[in-house]
Amino acid sequence: MKRQRKAWGGRFAESTNRLVEEFTASIGFDRRLFRYDIEGSMAHCRMLARQRIISRADEKAILAGLKSILADMEAGHFRYSEECEDIHMAIEQALITRAGHAGGKLHTGRSRNDQVSLDVRMYLRDEAREILGCITGLQSVIMGLAEGHIDVIAPGYTHLQKAQPVSLAHYLLAWWEMLSRDAARLQECLTRINVMPLGAAALAGTGIPIDRTYTAKLLGFPAIAKNSMDAVSDRDFIIEFISDAAILMMHLSRLSEDIVIWASGEFGFIEIADAFTTGSSIMPQKKNPDVAELVRGKTGRVYGNLMALLTIMKGLPMTYNRDLQEDKEPLFDTVDTVKACLAVLSKMLAHTTFRADVLARAAEAGFTTATDMAEFLAGKGVPFRDAHRIVGAVVGYCVREKKDLKSLSLGEIRRFYRDAGEDIYACMDARRSVDMKVSAGGTSRRNVAARIREIARQKK
Ligand code: ARG
């Protein structure tokens, strides 16, 4: 019977079963945290020395050892030994090999339970900041498109039925607004990610005179976790991050859906550059919007990751349980997916052209100015409900006669509204319809230009 060689092997008479070793290992995926684990350990070591818990000589040996491990890991030639179950053990074992006796002192006053939470929080605050940058990047592309398309008139839809004409820039800025809420949510989430758990130790804190505030300062955390039991069992910050990511992906998926529809032959509103589309292996004529489809599809995995985390957490007794190790893969997958989707969508949109002529024609067709006509009648003192009925009848007449509103003679209009004069034709123009929408947040070009200026001012 082989004795245990593990860091925690003291009380074991038997070595771990091979299957158990494989089953419990997280090294396959948590090695992505190595930089944060080492940075956290360096700060912990400095704090231990400052508190005179370890000697300055031990501090030096530990820091040198950690630095050499970091260099090897960064260069990709660190040899992960077979029995290290996670990144924390791998680094600590290597440290003990390299720094000897001193290396064994690093784990004073901490446990892997607070250590793993620290690592993930450091990782996630970096990634959340990077994702914020990616959101801003996509917003800039959208803003650029909006600035260039204020005068383009497009059909606005409800129920995917033509509704009313809008400025294309107004449509584009709607996505900008959604993304700004996504950014605000993530920013808010960052304040809860950015809390330092180290020193909670296993769950109860420690009798060793550590200084958690000093460690937090070294690692750039503005706050420390106030309760050691909460500190090691809390994964709210991950759930919150994935929730925010799920909402963001829902937005990207809806944008993608519009891109798919608008790129179709039937709509033909946009042309995506060849480099951002793919072909079919059988149909030579095809040019498909696969990027947008995949963003829509990948939204499902992020929702799945959110459900995974919520389900992992729901039955856990206080405090740390090994189930918590299952938090990492869904989190990493969410980070990777969100970053990839934001990057590729930004690039693709920057290489998409909007067909102003097709959009304008579509904006005119389908009686999109019927509401304007009803508002015109309301302006003449006709109660809006009556105006709605009158214009509805006019539209019904047009459908039967295969005419559009503009081609009606004054005589035909007067059959429905006796007092109609020449001035009624003005309200049937799509461009004019857009510019009439001067209510706050409405699509008039003046409003849209003002909103663009307001956003530019806020950025300064
Ligand atoms: N790999 C573990 C995780 O991801 C680290 C913490 C292990 N703690 C323990 N008591 N087994 O959660």
Residues whose N, C-alpha, C, O or C-beta is under 5 A from the ligand:
A	BS01	LIG	S26 D86 R112 N113 V116 L324 Q325
